[in-house]
Amino acid sequence: MPVRVRVAKLGVAVVLVVFALSVQPAHARGPSTKQERTKIIALIRSLESDPLNANANATRTSLVAWATELPEIQFHRCGDLLALDRYPYAREINDQVFLSGVAFTLERQDEMRNPGAAYLAGVEGALRMYEALRRSRPDAQSAVLDDLLRKRDSGQLASHIDQLAGQQCPTSKRILIAFPAAIAVDLILGALIGWLFARDRRRQQTSAALQWVVFGCAAYYAAAVAALHVLEPDWDPRYRFVSEYQWSDHGTLATTTFFVFALAVLTVALMLRSARLGFGVLVMAAIGICIAGIFRGFPLHDIGSALGLPGLVLATFLVSWRFRMWPGLVIGLMMLVALVTFFADIGMPGVQQRIFIALCWVWLVIVARQCPTRNVAK
């Protein structure tokens, strides 16, 4: 049996396995609903004012477990932030730092990815709890917390907590590892796919009908995403990613956008089989987007996104350079800037992600429109 046939069958088998594993893990869940947020915020605030009521411990435990599973809570639960050694209510205070930070995050979508603001809000909530404890319990006095109260009253608390968080709870640098690792995987596997399945440019025959597949996918994607914004007005698109709509009441519609996006990328790849490496990287990007669509939760959704989105940027540069499409190189640079800024949570990541996706579609449509004539010319 020819090598290419065996590889093709293996690829089909892999796809079937991925679909078979598409049931989400039991612990995976989506962003909070409006009803959940209203209830949870009220419970957290009640613990600040009445930290030792009859149900406080059970409420606190369930809230911490719930918030730990919530994907929109981006800041790290930092138990060593205040260093309350031997303080009799250290567990309650430390839990409240986390929970008050959660309440702040749920109230402020614009600060969802700002760990420093969450830590500050958490400490402020814990200090309100401390003041309630101090009024009712004679053993609740703490020199550390008294010092924080003085800093709060003098306006120095924000800078102090920012310094403490930098020392005790450093921000994860996953993007510095994930981004180049994803590019490397896309390059290696893309080169393998290009070697196995690419065609010599003299044998390449591109059907103009494939253009309409890309155009149709672009129209569907734009209409579906616009509809999701109208159907889910509670989520601020400036700070929420498009993929989060998969967890909404209209999650099926959101999921279809991933497969439509992947279909357009794969169609352009088939139109560019003479590009070899560019073709292979586009195929890898389509596979990554499909994985992100199949799996809504961490880690497989994130792995798929890490393969798909950087792969699209890389393919944009490779294909645009290969066919001397200078506007494509400009679009690629703009895509790179948008990708880095929304992965790094700079500014309004929801807006930057949507700009990135829009640029991807512009590039796909341009390439699909020019591809038949360019392949003949080349």
N, C-alpha and C positions, 0 to 999 in steps of 0.2 A: 504494500500500500504506500503511495507517495507520501513524503513527509508532510506536505502541505495539507493533504486530506486528513492525516492523523491529527495534526495540530488543530485543524478546523473542528474535527469531532471533539477534541479535548476542550476547545473553547465553548462549544455547545454544552458539554457536560458541566463545565464550570458555571455557566449561566443558569442551568437548571438547579444546581446546588444552591446558588445564591438565592434564587426564587424560593427554594424549599426552606431556606433559613430566614425567610422574610418576616416571620412572626416576631414581634418585638419581645425583648426580655420582660419578665414580669415586673421588674422594678422601674422600667422606663416609663416616663410620663412627660407630658407637655407643659407649657407655661400655665400659670394660674389663671383661673377664670375670674371674672369681675366679682362674682358672689364669694369665691374663696378669699379674694383679697380683702373684701370688706370685713368678713368674719375674722380673718387672721389678724389683721391690723388692730381690730378692736380688742382681741384677746391679748396681744402683745402689749398694748397700752395699759390694759388692766393690770398686767403683771408689774409694770413700772410703778403704779400707784398703790398696789396691794400685793406685794411679792410673796406673802406668807399665808394667803388664804387657804381654806381647806383643800381646794383642788389645784393649788398652785404647782405642786411638783408634777402631778400627772399632766397638767396643761402644758407646762414647760417642756417636758419630755416629748410629748406628741408634737408640739410646735417645732422643736429642733429636728425631729425625725422628718417631718413634712418638708421643712425648709431645705434640709440637706438634699432631698430628692428633686428639688425644684430647679430646672435648667436655667432659669433667668437670674438666679442668685450667682453672681460671677465672682464675688470676693471670697477669699479664703477664710475659713473659721479659725481665727488665731487665738488659741487658748492662753498664750503667753504674753498677750499684748500688755496687760496691766501688772503682771508679776505680783499677784496677791498671795504670797506665801503665808500659810498658817492663819489666814483670815477665815473665821468660821462660816462666812457666807460667800466664799470665793466661787463656788460652783454656780450659785444663783447669779452673781454679778457677771461672771464670764459668759454664762448662757445668755444673759440679757444683752451683753455687748453684741453678740451675734444676732439675737432676735430683733433688737431695735434697729440694727443695720438692715435686717431683712424688711422690716416695716418701711423704712426709708426707701429702700429699693423698689418695693411694691407701689409706693406712693408717687415715686419720681422716675418715670421711664427715661427721662433725659439724663439721669445719674446712674442708670442701670449698670453701666460698665465703668464706674468710677469707684474703685476700692477705697481710695482715701476718704471720699465723702461718706461711704458706708461705715467705715471705721469710726469716723468722727460722730456721725449720728448714733452709732451703737454705743459709744462711750457716753454721750449725752443722755441717752435713755437709761444706761446703767447708773449714771449719777442721780437721775430722778428716783430710781429704785433705791439707791443708797440713802437718799434723804428721807424716803419713807421708812426704811429700815431703822435709821438712826432715831426717828421719832418714837418707834415702838419697842426697840430692843436695845438695852443698855450695853450689850456686848458687840454692837455693830460698828463701833468707832474704828476708823482705819486712817492711819497717817497718809498712806498713799492716795486714798480717795479724797481725803480732806485737801491735799495738795492739788488734786485735779479740780476740785470745786473752786479753789482760789484762782487757778489758771482760767477756768471757765468764766468766772466773774470779772477777770481782768482782761479778757479777750485773747489770752495766750494759748487756749486749749487746742485750737486747730493746728497751729504750728508744732505744738508738742506731740500731738497724736500722729501727725504726719511723720515726724522724726521717729517715734516709737514704731510705727508700722513699717517704715523702711528698714529698721533694725530687726524686728521680731517676725515680720510677715512679708518678706520680699515678694514682689510680683513675679509670677511665673514667666519664664522666657521661652515657653514652648514654641512660639512663632519663629524664634531664631533657629530652632532645630527643624521644625516641621516644614517650613517653606523650602529651604534648600534640599531637604530629604525628599519631598514630593517632586521637586524638579528633577532630582537624580533618578528617581523611580520612573517618572514619565519618559526621560531620555533613554534609559536602558531598555525598558519594555517597548517603548515606541520604536527604537532602532530594530529590535527583534521583530516586531510586527511589520515594519517597513521592509525588512529583509525577506520575510516569508510571503508577504501578500502584495507588495507594491508591484506596479507594472512599468515596463519600459515606456517612455513617453511616446514612442513611435506606435505602440500598440494601444495606447490610451484612447478610448472612445467615450466621450462624455455626452450623455443625453441632455438636451436642453430641458426635457421634461422634469429632470431632477431640480432645476431651478424652482419650479412651482412647489415642490415639496418644502424647500427652505422658506419660500415666501409664505406658504400656507401655515407652516409652523410658527413663523414670526407673528403673523396676524393672530393666530390662536393664543399664543403666549401673552401678547399684549392685552388682548381682550380678557383672558382669564385672570391675569394679575390685577387689572383695573377692577374687575368684578369683585375680587377678594378684598380690595381696599374698601369698597362700598359695603360689602357684606359683613366685614369685621371692623367697624369704626372704633372699637375700644382699643385697638392696638395702634400706637403711634408709629407710622411708617418711617419717621425720622430715626427711630432707635430700634425698631424691630426688623429682623431679617425676613426675607420673603419665605424662607424655609419654615419659619415658625407657624405660618398659616396651615401647615400640615396637621397641626394639633388642634385646629379650630373645628367648629361644626361643619365647615366646608373643606375638610382635609382632603377628601377625594379629589376635588377640583384642583387643589394646590399640588397634590402628588402628580396629576397628569402633566403639569407644567414641566416637571423634571424630565419626563420621558419625551415630551415634545421637543424640549431643548436638546436632549441627547440625540434624538432623531435628526434634527437639523445639523448638529455637529458631525454625526456619522455620514449624513448625505454629502456634506461638503468634503469630508475625508474621501469618500468614494469618487468624487469628482476630481480629486487631487492625488490619485494613486501613483502618478509619476513623480510626486514630490518626495517619496520614500520616507525620510525621517519626519517631515511635516505631516504626512499621511498617518504614520504610526502614532505620533503624539496626539493627533486629533482623535484617533480611535481610543487611546488611553483616556483622554478627557471625556469622551462619550461614556466609557465604562464607569469612570468615577462619578459622573452625574447620575447615571442609572443607580449606582450603589447608594448615593445620597437620597435618591427618590424612594428606593425600596425600604431603607432603614431610616426611620425618623430620629432615633435616639443615639446618644453617645455609646460606643465610640465609632460604630460603622458609618453613621451619617457624616461624622467629621472626617473620617478617613476618605470617604468618597469625595467630599468637598475638597479635601487637600490634594487629591489626585486630579480632580476635574478642573478646578478654577486656575491654579497655576499652569496646568497643562494647556489650557486655552491661551493664556498669555504667551507661553513658549511657542505654541503652534502658530500664533499670529506673527511672531517675529520670523520663524523659520519659513513659513509659506510666503509672507510678504517679501522677504529678501530673495527667496528662490525665484519668484516671478517678477521681481523688481516693481512691486506695488508700493510705491513710496507713501501714499496716504495710509496704507495698512500699517506701516511702521509707526507712523504718528499715532494711529489708533492704539497700537500695541503699547506705546509709551504711556498713553493716557490710561489704558487698562491696568498697567503695572502700578501706577500711582494710586488709582482707586482701590486696587486689590490690597496693597500694603496698608493703606490707611484704614480700611474697614476691618482687616484682620487684626490690626494693632489697636482697634477701638479708639481712633483719633477722630474728634469732632462728632459728626452724626453718622455712625456706621451704617444705619439703615439706608440713608440717602446715598452714601458712597457705594454700598453694595448694588443699589439699583442703577447707579451710573455705570458701574462695571458691567452689569448684565446688559444694559442698553448698548454699551459700546461693543460687547460681544455680538449682539444681534446685528448691529450696523456692519461690523466686519464680515459676518457670515453672509449677509445679504449682498454686500459688495463683491465678495469672492464668488458667490453663486452666480451673480449676474455676469461676471467677466470670465468665469472659468471656461466655458466651452470654447470661446474664441481664443483664449490664451493657450489652451492645450493644443488646439490645432496649429497655432502659430509656432509653438515651441516644438 
